Amino acid sequence: MNIQLTQNQQRVIGCLIEKSLTTPDQYPLSLNALTNACNQKSNRDPVVSFSEIEVQETLDSLAEKQLIMNQSGHSIRVQKYKHRFCNTEFGELQLSPQELGVICVLFLRGPQTPGELRTRTNRLCEFRDSHETESLLNEMSQTGYVLKLEREPGKRESRYAHCFSDKKESNNSASLNPDLALVNNPIIRTNNDDPQSDRLAMLEEQVELMQMEIDELRQLIKGSIG
């Protein structure tokens, strides 16, 4: 597996995958729509504020890697973009719907526990229960798609990270981002012993899901009016 993505590239590919699954009628995405998706406040960690120029530069770098394609022509007024990260006719990387959902959420939110992944992929794919989620993650760790991180003190579950990060960027950023440090050195632990963290995370997730639904309804209404 030779795909290595910078953090900006992960965000762009993650957004393209997400929108292809959740709003297929509006996919592929224009530069403006993709920028808005990257800067979404819900279901994103960290929250960013990319300019269209930054997103276009990221798209250009992904095009060089043949990981995106654009649709343009006389009948299309605005260029639109779609990912070629996986499941293409001649591509090596072929992912199941569950694997694609997991990778997408890891691109958009960073390392997460099986429980978090099961909850946060519910609009992208379906898991019967947490055991099925863990079983899939174990399979993906065997194929080199994800990495199981060292369990943090006070936590019941270990987190998983994807293995598509650009190693040079990760090494340069690890000192500033604990999650990247964990990916590159799973022995490192962080101190987060708050007993209320699981409950707070659940409440935050519920609020985020509601906000995502509101945002998508707004887009659908705007599209129908336009």
VENMO-V85724 format. One record per residue. N is the residue number from 1. RES is the residue in three letters. OMEGA is omega in degrees with one decimal (999 if undefined). Layout:
BEGIN
n=<N:N>
res=<RES:RES>
omega=<OMEGA:OMEGA>
END
This chain:
BEGIN
n=<1:2:3:4:5:6:7:8:9:10:11:12:13:14:15:16:17:18:19:20:21:22:23:24:25:26:27:28:29:30:31:32:33:34:35:36:37:38:39:40:41:42:43:44:45:46:47:48:49:50:51:52:53:54:55:56:57:58:59:60:61:62:63:64:65:66:67:68:69:70:71:72:73:74:75:76:77:78:79:80:81:82:83:84:85:86:87:88:89:90:91:92:93:94:95:96:97:98:99:100:101:102:103:104:105:106:107:108:109:110:111:112:113:114:115:116:117:118:119:120:121:122:123:124:125:126:127:128:129:130:131:132:133:134:135:136:137:138:139:140:141:142:143:144:145:146:147:148:149:150:151:152:153:154:155:156:157:158:159:160:161:162:163:164:165:166:167:168:169:170:171:172:173:174:175:176:177:178:179:180:181:182:183:184:185:186:187:188:189:190:191:192:193:194:195:196:197:198:199:200:201:202:203:204:205:206:207:208:209:210:211:212:213:214:215:216:217:218:219:220:221:222:223:224:225:226>
res=<MET:ASN:ILE:GLN:LEU:THR:GLN:ASN:GLN:GLN:ARG:VAL:ILE:GLY:CYS:LEU:ILE:GLU:LYS:SER:LEU:THR:THR:PRO:ASP:GLN:TYR:PRO:LEU:SER:LEU:ASN:ALA:LEU:THR:ASN:ALA:CYS:ASN:GLN:LYS:SER:ASN:ARG:ASP:PRO:VAL:VAL:SER:PHE:SER:GLU:ILE:GLU:VAL:GLN:GLU:THR:LEU:ASP:SER:LEU:ALA:GLU:LYS:GLN:LEU:ILE:MET:ASN:GLN:SER:GLY:HIS:SER:ILE:ARG:VAL:GLN:LYS:TYR:LYS:HIS:ARG:PHE:CYS:ASN:THR:GLU:PHE:GLY:GLU:LEU:GLN:LEU:SER:PRO:GLN:GLU:LEU:GLY:VAL:ILE:CYS:VAL:LEU:PHE:LEU:ARG:GLY:PRO:GLN:THR:PRO:GLY:GLU:LEU:ARG:THR:ARG:THR:ASN:ARG:LEU:CYS:GLU:PHE:ARG:ASP:SER:HIS:GLU:THR:GLU:SER:LEU:LEU:ASN:GLU:MET:SER:GLN:THR:GLY:TYR:VAL:LEU:LYS:LEU:GLU:ARG:GLU:PRO:GLY:LYS:ARG:GLU:SER:ARG:TYR:ALA:HIS:CYS:PHE:SER:ASP:LYS:LYS:GLU:SER:ASN:ASN:SER:ALA:SER:LEU:ASN:PRO:ASP:LEU:ALA:LEU:VAL:ASN:ASN:PRO:ILE:ILE:ARG:THR:ASN:ASN:ASP:ASP:PRO:GLN:SER:ASP:ARG:LEU:ALA:MET:LEU:GLU:GLU:GLN:VAL:GLU:LEU:MET:GLN:MET:GLU:ILE:ASP:GLU:LEU:ARG:GLN:LEU:ILE:LYS:GLY:SER:ILE:GLY>
omega=<-172.9:-178.1:177.0:-173.8:171.3:179.8:178.1:178.7:176.9:-179.3:-178.3:179.3:179.3:179.8:179.2:177.6:-177.9:-175.9:176.7:-178.4:-173.6:179.3:-176.2:179.6:-179.0:-178.1:1.9:-173.9:170.4:178.4:-179.9:-179.6:179.0:177.2:177.2:179.3:178.1:-175.3:178.2:179.1:178.8:176.7:178.4:174.9:1.3:171.5:-177.2:177.0:-179.4:169.1:177.5:178.3:178.9:179.4:179.0:177.7:178.0:177.0:179.3:179.6:177.3:177.3:177.2:177.8:-179.4:-179.2:173.1:171.8:179.0:177.3:178.7:-179.3:-176.8:-177.0:-177.7:-176.2:-176.1:176.8:177.6:-170.1:175.1:-177.2:171.1:-176.6:-177.0:173.5:173.1:-172.1:-176.0:-178.8:179.7:-172.7:178.9:-176.0:173.2:177.8:179.2:178.2:179.6:178.4:179.6:-179.2:179.3:-177.6:177.0:175.6:-173.4:-173.1:179.6:-175.7:-178.1:177.8:175.8:179.1:178.3:-179.6:179.0:-179.8:-170.9:175.7:-171.2:176.3:-176.9:-178.4:-175.7:172.1:-180.0:-178.4:-177.4:179.1:178.4:178.0:-179.7:179.0:178.6:-179.6:176.8:177.5:-178.8:176.4:177.6:-179.6:176.8:179.0:179.7:179.6:177.4:-178.5:177.4:-178.9:-179.4:177.9:178.3:-179.5:179.6:-176.1:172.0:176.3:177.1:176.5:176.0:-175.4:-179.0:-177.6:172.6:-172.6:179.9:179.5:-179.3:180.0:-179.7:-174.4:-172.2:-178.6:-179.3:-174.9:-178.0:-179.9:178.9:176.6:178.8:-179.9:-177.5:178.7:-174.4:-179.4:179.8:178.0:172.9:-178.9:178.2:-171.9:-176.6:-178.0:-179.9:-171.8:-179.4:-179.7:178.8:179.0:179.3:179.3:178.7:179.8:178.7:178.6:-179.4:179.8:177.4:179.9:178.2:179.1:177.9:-179.3:-178.2:175.8:178.5:179.7:179.1:178.8:-180.0:179.4:-178.8:178.6:-179.4:999>
END
